[in-house]
Structure formats: C-alpha cells, structure tokens
Amino acid sequence: MNDLEKLLNKIAENVLHIDEASLTSLWDKYKSRVEQISVSHEWEKAIIIFSIINAVRTKNAILNENILHKNSSSRKKVQPKKSKEKPYLKLVK
C-alpha cells in the first residue's frame, strides 16, 4: 500500500467514526456553501466536506436497505405456512 492509499484509509477510518446525525446537521450549511461557487480554497474544502457527508448518508442508506431486505427475507422463511382450513374465528354481526 502506497502513501496515498494509507492517507485515504486513515481519512476513511476517521470519517467512519463520525455520527451520521452530526454530519446530517451540517448538510444544509455545506450545501449552501457549495451552491455559492467561488474560486477559493474554502469553497473547495466545502465541496469535499459536502461530499463526505453525502458519502456517509449513502453508505448508511445502502446498509439499512440491505438489512431490511435480509430481515424481510428471513421473516418469510420463519413464518409458518398458512393452512387451507377455514379459520376458527368467525365474524359476528
């Protein structure tokens, strides 16, 4: 692994320790900064920060969708098959 990869891995490790809710609270702030395009170092940093926030949100959305999919698949397997017999309960008017 070269120095650039080591640096990127260290950045990724640090980002993974940040709470998504904390990042999401900054989303509007950095979206606004990104929309105010300027040729400056601060604007470039704002784009990087905004991208990191979106990357974490995307990662969590993918993970949550995957977990939901796995849970719904396992529930289908666990649920007993429905009997073709008439139900014991009757509707009373």
SULTA-V813258 format. One record per residue. PHI is phi as a letter, one per 40 degrees, with the letter a starting at -180 (none if undefined). OMEGA is omega in degrees with one decimal (* if undefined). D_FIRST is the distance of its C-alpha to the first C-alpha in whole Angstrom. Layout:
PHI,OMEGA,D_FIRST / PHI,OMEGA,D_FIRST
//
This chain:
none,-179.4,0 / c,-175.6,4 / c,179.9,7 / c,178.0,8 / c,178.0,6 / c,178.6,7 / c,179.7,10 / c,177.4,11 / c,178.2,10 / c,177.2,12 / c,-179.8,15 / c,179.3,15 / c,178.6,16 / c,-179.5,18 / c,-179.4,20 / c,178.7,20 / c,-179.5,22 / c,179.2,25 / c,-178.8,28 / c,-179.6,29 / c,177.7,32 / c,178.0,31 / c,-178.0,29 / c,179.1,32 / c,178.8,34 / c,-173.3,33 / d,-178.8,33 / c,-179.9,36 / d,-176.8,35 / c,173.6,32 / c,178.6,34 / c,179.4,37 / c,180.0,35 / c,-179.5,33 / c,178.6,36 / c,-173.0,37 / c,174.4,35 / a,178.9,35 / c,-179.2,33 / a,178.4,32 / c,179.6,29 / c,178.7,30 / c,178.3,31 / c,177.1,27 / c,179.0,26 / c,178.2,28 / c,178.3,27 / c,179.0,23 / c,179.1,25 / c,178.7,27 / c,177.6,24 / c,178.5,23 / d,179.8,26 / c,178.7,27 / c,179.5,23 / c,178.7,24 / c,179.3,27 / c,178.6,26 / d,-179.3,24 / c,177.9,27 / c,178.4,29 / c,178.8,27 / c,-180.0,27 / c,178.6,31 / c,179.2,32 / c,178.9,30 / c,178.3,32 / c,179.8,35 / c,179.0,35 / c,179.9,34 / c,-179.9,37 / c,177.2,39 / c,-178.8,39 / c,177.2,39 / c,179.4,42 / c,-179.8,44 / c,-174.8,43 / c,-176.5,45 / c,178.7,48 / c,178.8,51 / c,-180.0,52 / c,179.7,55 / c,178.5,59 / c,178.1,61 / c,177.2,64 / c,-179.5,66 / c,-179.6,64 / c,-178.6,66 / c,178.9,67 / b,177.5,69 / c,179.7,70 / b,-179.0,73 / b,*,74
//
